[in-house]
Amino acid sequence: MDDLIAQITEKTGVTADKAKEMIGVTTEWMKDKLPESLADQVSAALSGAGEMASSAVDKSKDAAGSAAGVATGAAATATETAEGLCDKAKDTVTGFTSSKDE
C-alpha cells in the first residue's frame, strides 16, 4: 500500500493523505462495479482502502457542511443588505414625493 501511495504522490504531486483518499474512493467504486469475487480480491490487495474511503467520505461531508455554512452566512448578509437598500430607497422616494406635494 505504501508503494502505491508513493507512486501516486510522485506522479501526481498530491499529498500522501490525498493519495490515500483517492485510493479509498477508487476501491469503493471498484467494489460497486466489479463482480463480488474480483472486488474482494482488489480489497484484499488494497487492505485498509475501505477505511480510507470512509475517511474521504467523512472529509467530503465536513467540507460540504462548511461550504453550506458559508453560503448561508453570505445569503443572510445579502438579504440584510438588500433589505437595507430597499428601506433606503423607500425613504428616498417617500421624501421625494413629500417634498413635491409641498
N, C-alpha and C positions, 0 to 999 in steps of 0.2 A: 504494500500500500504506500509506503514511504517513497518508493521508487516512482510510482505513478504520480504522486503529489509533486515530487521534484521535477519530473518531466513536464507536467502541466505548468508549474511556475516558471520553468526555464523557457518553455516555448511561447507562453502567452504573456508573461510578465506580471501575472496576478499574484496576490499573496498566497501563502500556504492555506490560510483559513478559507479564502475564496475558492481555491482549488478543491479543498475538501467539500465545500458546499456544492461545487459543480459535479464532483463525483457522486455525491449523495443524491442529487436531483436526477442525474443520468441513470443511476442504478434504479431508482424508483420508477422512472419512465420505462426502463427495460423490463422491470417486473410486470408492468401493465401490458406491455406489447408482446413479450416473448412467451412461448409455451412454458408452463409451470416448471417442468423438469430442467429446462435450459435456464430459466430465471433463477432457479435455486443454485445452479452451478455458478452463475455470474455472481450471485450474492455471496456464495462461499469464497469465491476468488477475491471479492472485494469486501471481505469481512469488515464490519464497522461502518459500511457505507449507508446502511439504513439509519443508523444514528446520525450520520452526517446529514442525511436528507431531512430528518426531523428537525435538526438544528437549523437547517436552511429555511425550512417552512416557518419555524418559530421566529427567526430573524426577519423573514419577509412580512409576517403578521405584525411584528413590532414596528417595522418601517411603515407599513400601511397605516397603522394606528397613529403614528407620529404625523404622517402626511395628512391624515384626516383631521387631526387636531389643529394643524397649521392652517388648513383650508377653512375650517370652521371659524377660527380666530380672524382670518382675513375677511371672511364673509360678514362677520359681525362688525368689523371695523368699516367695511364698505357700506353696510346698511346704516350705521351711525352717521357716516359722512354724508350719505345720500339724504337721510332724514334732516340733517343739519342744513344742507343746501336747499332742500325743499322749504324748510321753515324760513330761511333767509330770503328765498325768492318770494314766498308768500308775503312776508313782512314788507319787502320792497314794493311788490305790486300793490299791496293794501295802502302803503304810504303814498305811492304814486297816484292811485285813484282818489285817495282822500284829498290830496293837495289840488287836484284838478277840480274837485267839487267846490272848493272854497273860493 
